[in-house]
Amino acid sequence: MLLAEAPDLIVPELRPYRTRADTSGWVRDDGILPYLEARLAKYRYAGIGEFHLFGEEAELPIPQRMVALARERDLLLHAHSDVEAIDRLFRQWPQARILWAHSSFDRPEKVREVLRRHPRLWCDLAYRSDHAHGNKLDPAWREAFIAHPDRFMVGTDTFTPERWHFIGTHASFSRGWLADLPLALAERVAWRNAEALLRANTLPRT
C-alpha cells in the first residue's frame, strides 16, 4: 500500500514473519515458506528481511530455502544476525548482497574485519548509539567509516508504526554525528550508500 502511494520513496522488503510471534521461531516453522512464496508471487520486493538468524540456524532447511528464493529473484538479504550466520549465508550464496542490520551490535573493529572478508556486505547503523558521544564520533567508528566509505548507512529501525514517533529525534541525533565527518563521507553514510545499494538492483520487474 505504501509503495502504491509513494513509489519514488518506498523500497519494500518482505519479512519472513506473519506476526511478531514468528520472530523467534520462524526458522523451524513450516508455515513460513508457503507465506514467503505466496507473497513473492503476488507482490514486488527489493529484498527479504529484516530477519533474525543466528549461528547454525542459517543451515536449517527453512532459512536455506529462503536464501534460495532470494537468489532466484536476486533479492537483497537484510539480516539481523551474528557474524557466524553472516559467514554461513555467504557460503550458501557467495554473490548475495547482504545488509547487516544494526551491524549485529559488534564493535567497529570486528565490523571492519567482517567487511574485509565479505565485499558484498553492507551495514546499517539502526538502533545504535555507541558510534557517537553527543555530536562527536567515536574514533574507532570514524576509522571504520573511512576504511569502508561505501558500506555503511544510517538506519532508523522504525519497523512498526509506534516507533515512527522517534524519527525526528533519531534524525537530529544522526545529523549531529554526521556533521563530524567530511561532507562527502557524511552524504555517503546518510543516504548515498543506501540509494546505491537499492538502486543497483531496484524493484524486480513485474
N, C-alpha and C positions, 0 to 999 in steps of 0.2 A: 504493500500500500504506500509506503514512504517512497519507494522507487518511482511509482507512478506519479506521485506528487512533485518530486524533485529529482529527475533523472540526472541532472548535472551535479548534484551534491551527494546522492546516496550511492554507496557501493555495498551491495548486500552480501552477507555471508550466511551460511547455513550451520547452525549449531546442531550437534547430534543429540539434542535433548527435546523431548516433547513437553516436559515440565521441569521445574528446578529440581525435583526429586531425582531426575536422571543424572544429575551432575556427578554423583559418587558411584553409581552402579552401571552406567551405560556400557562399559567395556564388556560386561557379561550379560547384557540384556538382549535377547533375541529379537525383540521388537524394534530395535534401533535401525537395523539395516533396511527393513521394508519402509520405515519412515523416511530415511535418507533417500532411498531410491525413488520413492513417490514424489518427494519434494523436488529432487533434481530433474525428474521428468517433466514436472509441471511449471517450475519457475526458473528464472535466471539467477545465477550466483557467480560471484568472483572468487569465492573461497569457501572452505569448510572450517568452521571454528566460531568462536573460541571453544576449544575442548580441553578437558582436564585429563592428562595422561602422564603416567609416571613409571619410570623404570621398565621392568619386564612386561608391564601391561601392553606396551607397544607391540608385543609379539602375539597377543591374543587374536583369535580369528576375527572378531568384530572390528577392532581398530585396523587390522590389516586390510579388511575389505573396504573400510572407509578410505584408507590410503589409495587402494586400487580405484575406487570411484573417483577420487580426486585426480588420479593420474590419467584415467580415461578422458577426463574433461579438461585437463591441465589447469586445475584449480589451486589456488593458494591454500596452504595449511596454516591455521592460526592456533598455535599450541601453547597452552598453559602447562608447561612440562618442566621436569628437571633435565639436567644435562644428559643423563643416560637415555631418557626417552628421545631426546633430540637426536642423539647419535643413532639410535635404533631406527628412527623414522628415515634418516638419510641412508641407512644401509638398505632399507626396503626400496627407497626411491631416490637415488643419488641426484636426479635432476629436479627434485622438488624445490619449490620456493616456500620456505617456512618463515612465518612471522612469530617470533618468540614472545609470547605475552608476558608483560611485566619483567622481561629479561630473567624470568624464573627467580627473581629476588636474590640473585647471586651478586657477589662483589664485582666491581668493574674489571679487576684483574682476571677473574675467571671468565667473565663475559668476553673479554678480548681474546682469550685463549680459544674459546669455542668458535668465535667469529673467524679466527685464523684457520681453524680446521674445516669450517663449512662456508665456502664463498657464496652460497645461495641461502644464507640465513640472515634475517633482519631482526631487529629488536625493538619492541615498543617499550615505552617508559611509563606505561599506565600504572597507577596505584603505587608509585614510588615517591619518596621524598628525600632519600638519603643522598641523592646526587647533588643536592643544593642545601646550603645553610643560609637562610634569608635569601638574598639575591646573588649570593656568591656560589659558584660551582665548587664541589669537591674536586681537588686537583686530580685525583685518580679518574674521576669521570671525565674531566676535561681531556685527559690524555687518551681515554677510550674514544671520545668523540673525534679527536684529531686523528687518531690512528685509523678509524673507520668512519670517515665523514659521510658515507653514503648508506650506512647500515642501521642508523638509529632514527627513531621518530617519536614525537610526542603522542601520548595516548591518554584517553580520559576514563576508560572503563565504565562508561555510562551504559551498561548493558540492560538496564531496566529503568522505566520512567522515573521512579522515585530517586534515582541517582542524578537525574538531569538538574536538580536543584543546585548541584555543586559545580556545574560547568563554568559559571562566572568566576568563582573562587579559584578553581583549577587553572583557568586561563590567565588570571592575574599572577598566580604563582609561577606558571610556566614562562610568561613574558619576563618576569623578573630575572630568572637564571639564564634564559636565552640571551638577554641583553649583556650578559657577562662573557659571551662568545663573540668572535669576529662575525660580522654581519653575514657573510656568505655561508659560514658554517651554521649560524643560527637559523637561517632560512632553510637550509637542508633539513636540519633536525625538526624544525617547526612544521614544515609541510611539503617541501620539495621531495624528500625521500619517499614519503608516503604516496605522493602523487605518481612518482616514477615507478614505484613498485606496482601500484594498482593499475596504472595506465599501460604498463608493459604488456599486460595481457588482460585487458579490460573485460567487460562482461562477455560471457560466451555468446556466440551467435545463436539466434533463435532458429 
